[in-house]
Amino acid sequence: MDQVDLFLVRVWRFAPDFRASVRRVDDEAVHVFSSAQSVGDFLSRPAAAAPRVEPSSAAPNLSEEETK
């Protein structure tokens, strides 16, 4: 199954010029854009090209015996 990335996109509607920010929900890095085309380019690039932060595992590793 393919990985799915969830993004929070904010668009300033009443700013004099286009302004938007994009942040993946599991990452603190915010990317700011001054054109809609730039936002589209960022969101359409392959996941391998984007920096990835792996979430920490909250569940302990269970042995095979513990999962039965």
C-alpha positions, 0 to 999 in steps of 0.5 A: 500500500502506498504511503499517504501524506496529509498536509495543512494548507493555509491561504491568505485570502485578503492579502494584497498578493497571493500567500500560502503556507504548507505543512505536513501534519507530522512535521514542523517545517512550514513552506511558504509560497507566493504563487498558486503554481508553486503550491501545486508544484510542491504538492505534486512532487514525488514523496521521495523528493520531499524531506520526511520525518518518521513519526516515533512509534508509541506502541512497543514491539510485541514478540510473536508469542505476545500477539497470539 
